[in-house]
Amino acid sequence: MTIYIALIRGINVGGNNKVPMAELKKAYEAIGLNRVQTYIQSGNVLFESEESANMLRPKLEQAIEETFGINVTVALRSAEQWERIVANCPYGREALLEGASIQVTVLTEPPSPKAIAALEASKDVDEYHIHGLEIYFLFRRSMLDSKLAKSLTKLGNTATSRNMNTMNKLAELAKKM
């Protein structure tokens, strides 16, 4: 069995697309996932399955649509992949000044050249690094004031982001499974 981490894009944000985590857990158990657990309300789910990620992802999205009536994108990685994502972060937390943050965007497909051009054009004091299907962001000030953060919408619905604290916590929870 493989341990997976699923990131659901755009639920429980600003009062929209409300999905109670207890109900989400039940919906995922109903499609045959094992040891399902959620972490905070922003759509982070850990579980175990014998199926491949390619088979699982559409099932996860369909379960949410059928249960909650919302169409979402789910980014899915194995626990092994997750460890590499965390280890590959090019930015060290010890260098963060007050107000700075590290965010990781997990993609379901490679970013388009147009999206990359938008990110590049929005760089100011902030930085980003693309590594496979993940983009690491170093925001040196509040994301609310960042031109680079505003350009994240150019990635479309193929992307969902989490802060490095959440990324590390999900890695820790996966190890405990």
Buried (B, 14 or more C-beta within 10 A) or exposed (E): EBBBBBBBBBBBEEEEBEBEBEEBBEBBBEBEBEEBBBBEBBBBBBBBBEBEBEEBBEBBBEBBEEBBEBEBBBBBBBBEBBBBBBEEBEBEEEEBEEEBBBBBBBBBEEBEEEBBEBBEEBEEEBBBEBEEBBBBBBBBBEBEBBEBBEBBEBBBEBBBBBBBEBBBBBBEBBEEB
